[in-house]
Amino acid sequence: MGLNVGVYTRLENSEFVQLFRSHRDLWVGQATDWYQFLASRSERTYRDDVAQHLALALEADNVFLDHATRVKARGKYWLKDFADLIVEEGWRTITKA
């Protein structure tokens, strides 16, 4: 489904937007890697395709997990929403690689 104003506001209120900005190069780089992998195997690659794979990778990302624990962000939707934020904010960079 992707990012919307309500989700962005929730991420911002839990300081996930600030976390993203602090580690932008790392996460946009990971998203770029997923985009390139998916694009090499499919005629079309959409934002949701990249975000889906990125969310799986975030399950093992200590920076994300430490922050989620600190702000008591429990539930899989935080992974999906944060992945959507990364893809939305970095899409121009991701697709130019």
Secondary structure, 3 states (H helix, E strand, C coil): CCCCHHHHHHHHHCCHHHHHHHCHHHHHHHHHHHHHHHHCCCCCCCHHHHHHHHHHHHCCCHHHHHHHHHCCCCCHHHHHHHHHHHHHHHHHHHHHC
